């Protein structure tokens, strides 16, 4: 197989900083060349200097590993900015409420912009540089009104970074069987247009969304994600080891261990090779 026949994609583990078990799983996979990107939650509870140093060391040993900001604007996390509104008991709104508020034009994009700027500044303080890319926890960067503040903040504070859009452009017949992917496609259409108008780069295609509430065969899902994904396309994943912190903050627990087991196993490199995909 010739190198020029390979498709080079981003395989990005979300949620670094959410819990130490998540961090450890992500670092392990980066060190083994099984991931080439991770996005960091600067408002997460597992984001101390030791965790940042360990991530930097793992990434430095990888031939191609990007580190981004996982912008967090939904519960159960707290904003960095004092004046952020609306809140629910001092926390960001749950993501369905945030999406509803954006659709009803009840948000203030200026507050979103200030919070994203604060999180970008926190990332720069931790890593000594701007992020390679910027995405959003629970895809909140795509929501109406949220995207306006998000794009302005990235343009101002990280103009060289690319951002995550979550559309794949699959045929409608395939999207109808995956309602989550269909919603992301619809939200991403307007997001891509506004990003292009602002001169902000973004990934050409995205996959990795599935129903986390079900016990799924992650190997079979990954095969679907890779099918037809173009160069620089992005697949998100959520590997991790379950610990008390994770259980207290996020409903996605044991499936993270299933993702880690597959990505760390022998079947994953074989799948990449069969699909002429590389992470390097």
SEKEGU-797795 format. One line per field, with one value per residue (C-alpha): x, y, z. Coordinates in Angstrom, 3 decimals, padded with zeros to 6 digits. Example, Ala and Ser with C-alpha at 12.3 -4.5 7.8 and 13.67 -1.06 7.14 Angstrom:
<rs>
px = c(012.300 | 013.670)
py = c(-004.500 | -001.060)
pz = c(007.800 | 007.140)
</rs>
This chain:
<rs>
px = c(000.000 | 001.382 | 001.350 | -000.526 | -003.422 | -003.951 | -006.588 | -005.231 | -007.929 | -008.241 | -009.339 | -010.111 | -010.782 | -013.056 | -013.227 | -009.613 | -009.882 | -013.241 | -011.791 | -008.411 | -009.593 | -010.538 | -007.198 | -005.190 | -006.990 | -006.498 | -002.789 | -002.257 | -003.873 | -001.928 | 001.333 | 000.491 | -000.402 | -004.085 | -005.270 | -003.930 | -006.039 | -007.697 | -009.747 | -009.335 | -012.034 | -010.419 | -013.416 | -013.137 | -012.067 | -009.051 | -007.105 | -004.191 | -000.618 | 000.434 | -002.343 | -001.353 | 002.345 | 001.553 | -000.572 | 002.133 | 004.691 | 002.431 | 001.677 | 005.352 | 006.123 | 003.447 | 004.264 | 000.970 | -001.099 | -003.223 | -004.472 | -007.603 | -010.015 | -013.217 | -015.362 | -017.802 | -021.084 | -023.454 | -024.187 | -022.917 | -020.035 | -019.616 | -018.594 | -015.280 | -016.873 | -018.663 | -021.500 | -022.511 | -026.266 | -028.518 | -027.503 | -029.262 | -028.222 | -024.878 | -024.214 | -024.498 | -027.881 | -028.348 | -027.750 | -031.442 | -032.274 | -029.359 | -030.417 | -034.038 | -032.945 | -030.855 | -033.676 | -035.987 | -033.352 | -033.149 | -029.339 | -026.862 | -024.040 | -021.816 | -021.895 | -021.088 | -018.200 | -016.802 | -016.967 | -015.283 | -012.587 | -012.055 | -011.722 | -009.301 | -007.240 | -007.252 | -006.030 | -003.205 | -002.230 | -002.091 | -000.307 | 001.645 | 000.003 | -003.323 | -005.135 | -004.633 | -008.407 | -011.566 | -014.676 | -017.603 | -018.812 | -022.144 | -021.776 | -022.959 | -020.805 | -023.354 | -026.412 | -028.141 | -026.797 | -024.090 | -022.295 | -022.209 | -020.300 | -018.165 | -017.011 | -016.210 | -014.130 | -012.141 | -011.539 | -010.193 | -008.141 | -007.170 | -007.301 | -004.942 | -007.052 | -009.551 | -012.971 | -015.162 | -018.252 | -020.325 | -021.825 | -021.016 | -023.117 | -024.311 | -027.337 | -030.646 | -031.658 | -028.685 | -029.174 | -032.829 | -031.685 | -029.443 | -031.496 | -028.593 | -026.401 | -029.257 | -029.667 | -025.910 | -025.940 | -028.710 | -027.054 | -023.681 | -024.932 | -025.426 | -022.325 | -020.125 | -021.544 | -020.836 | -017.372 | -016.531 | -017.793 | -015.518 | -012.523 | -012.217 | -011.055 | -013.017 | -012.866 | -014.447 | -016.442 | -017.326 | -018.502 | -018.594 | -022.104 | -024.161 | -026.630 | -024.429 | -027.304 | -027.120 | -024.457 | -023.017 | -020.424 | -017.854 | -015.788 | -018.772 | -019.536 | -015.963 | -016.120 | -019.185 | -017.503 | -014.501 | -016.523 | -015.957 | -014.475 | -012.265 | -008.769 | -008.770 | -012.177 | -012.696 | -014.043 | -014.768 | -014.475 | -014.751 | -012.333 | -011.866 | -011.614 | -014.543 | -013.850 | -015.930 | -015.403 | -016.651 | -019.682 | -020.590 | -020.426 | -021.360 | -023.811 | -021.343 | -019.307 | -018.853 | -019.125 | -015.940 | -014.143 | -015.546 | -014.217 | -010.815 | -010.623 | -011.351 | -008.958 | -006.187 | -006.765 | -005.430 | -008.571 | -008.350 | -005.045 | -006.346 | -009.509 | -007.480 | -005.331 | -008.353 | -009.885 | -006.585 | -006.725 | -003.811 | -003.503 | 000.142)
py = c(000.000 | 003.393 | 006.175 | 008.464 | 005.982 | 006.456 | 008.710 | 010.619 | 011.337 | 012.755 | 010.363 | 012.662 | 011.589 | 014.107 | 015.040 | 015.140 | 016.752 | 015.194 | 012.527 | 010.951 | 007.625 | 009.331 | 011.153 | 007.982 | 006.072 | 008.900 | 009.245 | 005.534 | 005.467 | 008.525 | 006.914 | 003.799 | 005.745 | 004.810 | 008.440 | 011.577 | 014.253 | 015.026 | 017.978 | 019.340 | 020.544 | 023.403 | 023.514 | 019.812 | 018.585 | 016.573 | 019.378 | 019.970 | 020.696 | 017.061 | 015.944 | 018.608 | 017.708 | 014.018 | 014.812 | 017.007 | 014.236 | 011.659 | 013.987 | 014.882 | 011.228 | 011.025 | 011.943 | 013.760 | 014.601 | 017.730 | 019.136 | 021.262 | 023.053 | 021.175 | 024.265 | 023.441 | 025.338 | 022.740 | 021.199 | 019.849 | 022.311 | 025.915 | 028.911 | 030.678 | 034.104 | 035.638 | 037.253 | 034.300 | 033.828 | 031.893 | 029.435 | 026.625 | 026.502 | 028.097 | 025.593 | 025.882 | 024.826 | 021.154 | 020.838 | 020.374 | 023.608 | 025.433 | 024.286 | 025.300 | 028.721 | 029.259 | 028.227 | 030.661 | 033.448 | 033.779 | 033.694 | 036.555 | 035.717 | 038.280 | 036.200 | 033.063 | 034.909 | 036.055 | 032.543 | 030.977 | 033.654 | 032.809 | 029.114 | 029.855 | 031.981 | 029.157 | 026.717 | 029.079 | 029.452 | 025.671 | 024.795 | 027.971 | 028.305 | 028.477 | 025.216 | 023.452 | 023.239 | 024.112 | 021.971 | 021.792 | 019.474 | 017.937 | 019.811 | 023.048 | 025.115 | 024.322 | 025.672 | 028.840 | 031.990 | 029.908 | 029.565 | 033.340 | 033.939 | 030.835 | 031.863 | 035.423 | 034.198 | 031.716 | 034.313 | 036.730 | 034.489 | 031.458 | 032.556 | 029.784 | 027.027 | 024.977 | 024.206 | 021.131 | 020.962 | 017.807 | 017.169 | 014.182 | 014.735 | 011.149 | 010.308 | 011.112 | 007.429 | 006.656 | 009.705 | 008.881 | 005.760 | 007.822 | 010.705 | 012.117 | 012.333 | 013.911 | 016.687 | 017.308 | 017.515 | 020.108 | 022.242 | 022.001 | 023.397 | 026.894 | 026.549 | 025.798 | 028.754 | 031.189 | 029.765 | 030.099 | 033.687 | 034.394 | 032.755 | 030.017 | 026.577 | 023.444 | 019.687 | 018.570 | 015.711 | 014.230 | 010.960 | 009.162 | 009.970 | 007.053 | 006.197 | 006.053 | 004.694 | 001.331 | -001.350 | -001.098 | -003.032 | -000.267 | -002.146 | -002.350 | 001.313 | 002.335 | 000.475 | 002.562 | 005.781 | 005.201 | 004.321 | 007.063 | 009.508 | 011.944 | 013.213 | 015.318 | 013.971 | 013.617 | 010.779 | 011.568 | 008.939 | 008.783 | 006.220 | 006.099 | 004.075 | 004.371 | 006.041 | 007.817 | 011.245 | 010.088 | 008.384 | 011.574 | 013.799 | 011.899 | 009.142 | 007.790 | 005.343 | 001.669 | 002.350 | 004.421 | 001.275 | -000.614 | 002.092 | 001.979 | -001.798 | -001.750 | 001.084 | -000.585 | -004.008 | -005.758 | -005.387 | -001.602 | -001.355 | -004.071 | -002.052 | 001.075 | -000.883 | -002.497 | 000.962 | 002.539 | 004.975 | 006.265 | 008.440 | 009.351)
pz = c(000.000 | -000.929 | 001.621 | -000.772 | -000.773 | 002.950 | 004.449 | 007.433 | 010.000 | 013.490 | 016.223 | 019.150 | 022.723 | 024.390 | 028.070 | 029.256 | 032.687 | 033.549 | 035.866 | 036.555 | 035.120 | 031.864 | 031.757 | 032.333 | 029.574 | 027.088 | 027.858 | 027.491 | 024.064 | 022.901 | 024.031 | 022.021 | 018.886 | 019.109 | 019.359 | 017.712 | 019.430 | 022.726 | 023.910 | 027.419 | 029.823 | 031.728 | 034.096 | 034.926 | 038.387 | 037.112 | 035.479 | 037.868 | 036.795 | 037.140 | 034.771 | 032.233 | 032.412 | 031.942 | 028.879 | 027.375 | 027.838 | 026.189 | 023.279 | 022.802 | 022.118 | 019.411 | 015.812 | 015.376 | 018.419 | 018.672 | 021.981 | 021.935 | 024.220 | 025.043 | 025.604 | 028.386 | 028.672 | 030.150 | 033.558 | 035.893 | 035.502 | 036.634 | 034.537 | 034.983 | 034.499 | 037.482 | 035.532 | 033.344 | 032.876 | 032.756 | 035.456 | 037.282 | 040.922 | 040.114 | 037.312 | 033.556 | 032.179 | 031.206 | 027.484 | 026.483 | 028.318 | 026.711 | 023.250 | 023.924 | 025.186 | 022.061 | 019.760 | 021.563 | 021.355 | 025.134 | 025.430 | 025.354 | 022.905 | 024.645 | 027.839 | 025.843 | 024.190 | 027.535 | 028.970 | 025.940 | 026.117 | 029.791 | 028.999 | 026.158 | 028.556 | 031.121 | 028.458 | 027.506 | 031.173 | 031.588 | 028.336 | 027.600 | 024.188 | 022.399 | 021.584 | 018.258 | 017.869 | 019.778 | 020.129 | 022.546 | 025.297 | 024.268 | 020.945 | 022.550 | 020.171 | 017.437 | 019.278 | 018.059 | 019.748 | 021.473 | 018.129 | 017.686 | 020.907 | 020.399 | 016.918 | 017.971 | 020.912 | 018.825 | 016.122 | 018.735 | 021.021 | 018.899 | 015.249 | 014.100 | 015.683 | 013.734 | 015.172 | 015.216 | 013.081 | 013.466 | 010.033 | 007.881 | 004.786 | 004.586 | 002.395 | 004.073 | 004.179 | 006.432 | 008.615 | 009.307 | 011.150 | 013.416 | 014.874 | 016.919 | 013.818 | 011.878 | 014.476 | 014.469 | 010.674 | 010.760 | 013.444 | 011.700 | 008.392 | 009.812 | 011.995 | 008.958 | 007.051 | 009.875 | 010.453 | 006.767 | 006.744 | 009.729 | 008.048 | 010.688 | 009.555 | 010.455 | 009.898 | 006.602 | 008.132 | 011.508 | 012.996 | 016.313 | 017.573 | 018.827 | 021.596 | 024.684 | 026.799 | 025.004 | 025.226 | 021.728 | 019.753 | 019.473 | 016.888 | 014.553 | 015.168 | 014.437 | 011.132 | 010.227 | 011.353 | 009.091 | 005.996 | 003.428 | 005.943 | 003.976 | 004.741 | 007.920 | 008.867 | 012.612 | 014.729 | 018.365 | 021.075 | 024.875 | 026.312 | 030.056 | 033.229 | 035.607 | 038.955 | 041.584 | 040.043 | 036.654 | 038.210 | 040.050 | 036.969 | 033.840 | 032.840 | 030.258 | 032.363 | 031.482 | 027.749 | 028.129 | 029.244 | 026.260 | 023.931 | 025.607 | 025.382 | 021.654 | 020.844 | 022.869 | 021.305 | 018.222 | 016.117 | 015.863 | 013.911 | 011.579 | 010.971 | 010.157 | 007.713 | 006.040 | 005.529 | 004.385 | 007.294 | 009.341 | 012.431 | 011.799)
</rs>
